[in-house]
């Protein structure tokens, strides 16, 4: 019984990580209708930026996040304006462009750091919380809380603010939104900026947990794709529920079946969802045709 | 009339230049490794060792009077390895190859090198298969996976078990490994060796080195209550496993890591938690000079060339050592012809402790250096200290934190 509780807690916390990483990807996916292959690298860059703030300025990651987040927002806006916007109407080229950005970011960071594995060490003492007799890394608990907070805030934003309603309109139908007087280009800038800012938050909060490498982005983004498909394209709460679900499945499969198979298991779920219900648990039907329809 | 004199003069000058160039034609070596990509850092450390060896030998007048030039060929996978070989042969006119951080890559590249009739000198990759396949142009100057596995089991039985007050048949080990052929092959060898010695292997766990959560691996091991937790992996998974262990409050009586765990990044990631952790790996530069005659001088040369400490000095050192063995082989072969080099490899006999990190040179029929070895180090107060074999450890070295607290 104790093992089961341990596994469930660990699965929930892992789900929090997946949810945090997936929200930004899902938002960009759902609104701009492109797969941002560089999302993992945005997280990676944010991790290094956080490391830099820590080692050079002595800023704790939970403080540095307030610098990293707006910086990443700007990066996202620039990425949309200079890289993606000029390729509008050519979704495949946009995807290739994000892939190119992925390689650029990886290699720039490799060149700057020589690929050495760097780690933030916040010290042993503050790192563990005990909940219900189960030990949990406090960094992961913070991530769990943060992802819930972010999803909650985003949902409120999308539901109750004018800009949020504009975003939802664009998710539903770009052309109709334009006809309603919504500035679709400005919405894209906002959304990609927010998506990148969310990657920034993820990077700052994840930095204390992992040894950084220029290639660590891929490790997060692979499960994020499964989460986004499971939860439903364009649905923020879907990404959250999908993340928690994938985290729990992975933790249970890893402990009770075989740690070597756990990734195969959520890939199997990924494929099954694509076949049975392509729009995911909570996605808007039609959102699955990413950019391959005539919507402009 | 003047034109023809000029032509003759030019021809004669040209002939002279040609002949003197022939005599000074450098030995070009293609160095194939994943210099970009996730393995860039260790790959570059090995290459730095190769290039430092080239610097040192050139300062002494080169090999057979010829300067040595090392040309890097970046290859992230076997296919790129083949392309790199082709480019280095056709464009850079290399005489032979060396490498390679990654056994699959070494396999493909050395195969390609054979088609061009070039020798391939391995300094890094560990897979048994590389020498077992009996390729006529392939020799390995450093240790292989079996040497690693044997050394780790020996360390467990002769160093760690006595400190835990356990005999072999009372000992329980958990073998954790990364799931590619690297970790799996070593884990399989370790399991066999442990069981032959009467040790109980309470579990074998495989994990993906890119995993972002390894809680299950720790929970499973904890449930099996091993005396020694043994790990073969890479940096990202090893640091994550150790952090998870720390966060979960799981304290196995002893931790033994193989192939990774003694680098600076571990100290940075885990600080004092590392104290007491044992690592089996290439000899470190702190080995007493009698058994590592060039190590101190080599460290100086590195600092001078790069202006910083190497982050994994033992990797650079073994790359350097292995390359110096290669130069001796070329010298005795009188050149880089494959058959002559094969003969030179078979004939070379340098006693243990000849080279900078303590290696000797004596190759078996499959061209594996039998005088390459690994040592056991332990983290003590933030430093990686050689503890075994005893004679190689600095005087006064004792073991700490065992059983772990």
Interface residues (C-beta under 8 A of the other chain):
Chain A: X3 X6 X7 X10 X14 X17 X107 X110 X114 X115 X116 X117 X118 X119 X121 X123 X124 X127 X128 X135 X136 X137 X209 X210 X211 X213 X214 X215 X216 X218 X219 X220 X223 X247 X250 X251 X254 X255 X258 X259 X260 X262 X263
Chain B: X36 X37 X38 X40 X41 X44 X179 X205 X206 X207 X208 X210 X211 X212 X213 X214 X215 X216 X217 X219 X220 X223 X235 X236 X239 X240 X243 X244 X246 X247 X248 X249 X263 X264 X265 X268 X269 X270 X271 X272 X273 X311
